[in-house]
Each structure stands twice: as C-alpha cells, then as structure tokens.
Amino acid sequence: MSTPVMPPAVLQFFQASQNADADAWSSAFAEDALFHDPVGTPPLEGRAAVHDLVVSVITGFSHFFGLTPTEAYTAGASVADTWHGAAITQDHRPVNWSGISVFALDDTGRIREARAYFDRAAFQAQVDAR
C-alpha cells in the first residue's frame, strides 16, 4: 500500500510514529500546538506535552508499529487522514485500532492542532486484556 499524499508535517507525524521516534513525532507539532487524543478528552497543550504522551505510548508496548495512513484529504491548511495503528503489548499480545485524524497547520507548515477520532475504550480493552 502506498502512502497517501499529504503535507510534510503530517507525513512526518505518521512516519515518526512508525519509527517509534518520539522526537521526530512531536517536532511535527508547533510549539504551542493542541492535540486532542482522542477528541472528547482535554487537549494536550504544547509540543513538550505531545512529546511526553508519545514517549509514554511507545514505551508502553514491547513493539510499537505506529499509525499507518490509508487515505488523506487536504483542503487549504487542513488535512483529514484515515489510519490504522498496531502494537504489541509487553506480554506479547497484538493491539490494533483505527481512526481519523484532522490536522490544522500553522503558517510554517507545522501542526497547530490535531484531533484524533478513535474508540479509546476499545483500544484500552485490548491493552488491558489478559
């Protein structure tokens, strides 16, 4: 499957997730970015908060395969992507989830705001299953 065409910061967001590179992943965001992960929870504020979340997610798994975009739709400085995620828990169980993310870019091309839509309860149930 080929990667959909999208702006550089959004492409960096997905590629860094697949490389489990917290520094590159968070640097796709503007310093004062907001990240709703998922929508309905209080947003993370700032690149440092995004970095902390990403580190906690990556290190929470024995292997984090990341988020793979499947489709991308760009309109001006906004991008909507469908994606699926995959990881392996510390006790070697697969976790798979999918969602849609909507990105708003700032005038430098970095992510100013990201809104992730996915079922966090279903994700967490897979992580917590024994």
C-alpha positions, 0 to 999 in steps of 0.5 A: 500500500502506498502512502497517501499524499499529504503535507510534510508535517503530517507525513512526518507525524505518521512516519515518526510514529512508525519509527517509534521516534518520539522526537521526530513525532512531536517536532511535527507539532508547533510549539504551542500546538493542541492535540486532542487524543482522542477528541472528547478528552482535554487537549494536550497543550504544547509540543513538550506535552505531545512529546511526553504522551508519545514517549509514554505510548511507545514505551508502553508496548514491547513493539510499537508499529505506529499509525499507518495512513490509508487515505488523506484529504487536504483542503487549504491548511487542513488535512483529514487522514484515515489510519490504522495503528498496531502494537504489541503489548509487553506480554506479547499480545497484538493491539490494533485500532483505527481512526481519523485524524484532522490536522490544522497547520500553522503558517510554517507548515507545522501542526497547530492542532490535531484531533484524533477520532478513535474508540479509546475504550476499545483500544484500552480493552485490548491493552488491558486484556489478559 
